[in-house]
Amino acid sequence: MEIKVLATKGCANCHAFYEAVLKAVAELQLDATVTKVDDIIGILSYGLSRIPGLVVDGKIIHYGSYLSLKEIKELLKKQTSSSDGLD
């Protein structure tokens, strides 16, 4: 699983969101690579005008607001269950 957090440098909420995503991945013991996309060109390439954004395997699954750790974990669980062929 490839996870990207779209966030600009200097955005405190974006940094907290990135840290929460890292924690969620660790707690869920996901086999995932998490990267932070913090350059404006990279963020705009996803068509987002509001950050932070969360992208899983190339699909934007959330953007525009901070999520709690619990909410992030729920989103990531949905992504893993939809990608394992159980749908």
Backbone torsions as a table, in degrees:
resi	resn	phi	psi	omega
1	MET	NA	134.8	177.4
2	GLU	-113.3	121.6	-178.5
3	ILE	-116.8	132.1	175.8
4	LYS	-123.6	133.9	174.0
5	VAL	-105.6	119.8	-179.6
6	LEU	-93.8	116.3	-173.8
7	ALA	-158.1	145.0	178.5
8	THR	-91.6	155.4	175.8
9	LYS	-66.2	142.5	177.7
10	GLY	86.6	-3.6	178.8
11	CYS	-93.0	108.4	-176.1
12	ALA	-63.1	-41.6	179.0
13	ASN	-64.5	-36.7	179.5
14	CYS	-65.9	-41.3	178.1
15	HIS	-64.6	-42.8	178.1
16	ALA	-62.6	-38.5	178.8
17	PHE	-63.6	-45.0	178.4
18	TYR	-59.3	-46.7	179.2
19	GLU	-62.2	-38.9	178.7
20	ALA	-66.7	-36.8	177.2
21	VAL	-64.5	-44.9	177.0
22	LEU	-57.7	-43.6	-179.9
23	LYS	-65.6	-41.8	179.5
24	ALA	-62.1	-43.6	179.1
25	VAL	-61.1	-43.1	179.6
26	ALA	-65.5	-46.2	-178.2
27	GLU	-65.5	-34.8	178.6
28	LEU	-83.7	-5.3	-178.8
29	GLN	52.5	47.6	-179.9
30	LEU	-82.2	144.9	172.8
31	ASP	-86.0	87.5	-173.2
32	ALA	-142.2	150.1	171.2
33	THR	-105.4	126.1	-179.9
34	VAL	-112.5	125.4	176.3
35	THR	-127.8	153.2	178.4
36	LYS	-107.0	123.9	176.3
37	VAL	-100.6	108.8	-174.6
38	ASP	-119.7	9.6	175.2
39	ASP	-97.1	140.5	-173.2
40	ILE	-60.8	-36.0	178.7
41	ILE	-64.5	-43.4	177.9
42	GLY	-61.8	-41.9	179.5
43	ILE	-66.1	-46.3	-178.9
44	LEU	-65.6	-24.8	178.7
45	SER	-63.8	-19.2	175.9
46	TYR	-90.6	-2.6	178.1
47	GLY	80.1	14.6	-178.4
48	LEU	-87.7	141.3	173.8
49	SER	-112.3	-8.2	178.3
50	ARG	-131.0	143.1	-179.7
51	ILE	-125.7	165.6	0.3
52	PRO	-74.3	162.3	176.9
53	GLY	-127.3	151.9	179.2
54	LEU	-126.6	121.6	-177.6
55	VAL	-120.4	129.0	177.9
56	VAL	-122.6	120.9	-179.7
57	ASP	49.4	44.2	176.1
58	GLY	84.3	-4.0	-177.4
59	LYS	-107.9	126.7	176.4
60	ILE	-71.9	120.2	-179.9
61	ILE	-109.0	-12.8	176.1
62	HIS	-165.1	147.4	172.6
63	TYR	-160.8	157.5	170.3
64	GLY	93.8	-10.2	179.2
65	SER	-152.7	156.0	176.9
66	TYR	-75.3	140.0	175.1
67	LEU	-114.9	150.7	175.3
68	SER	-73.5	165.5	177.0
69	LEU	-56.9	-43.3	-180.0
70	LYS	-60.3	-44.0	-179.6
71	GLU	-66.2	-39.7	177.8
72	ILE	-63.2	-44.6	179.4
73	LYS	-60.9	-41.0	179.2
74	GLU	-62.9	-43.7	177.5
75	LEU	-61.3	-44.7	-179.2
76	LEU	-67.1	-37.0	176.3
77	LYS	-61.6	-41.5	178.0
78	LYS	-61.7	-39.7	179.9
79	GLN	-65.9	-39.8	-179.7
80	THR	-71.1	-36.5	-179.5
81	SER	-73.4	-30.6	179.3
82	SER	-78.9	-17.7	-179.0
83	SER	-98.9	-0.1	-178.5
84	ASP	-100.1	10.4	175.3
85	GLY	83.2	11.7	-178.3
86	LEU	-90.4	-4.9	179.9
87	ASP	-74.7	NA	NA
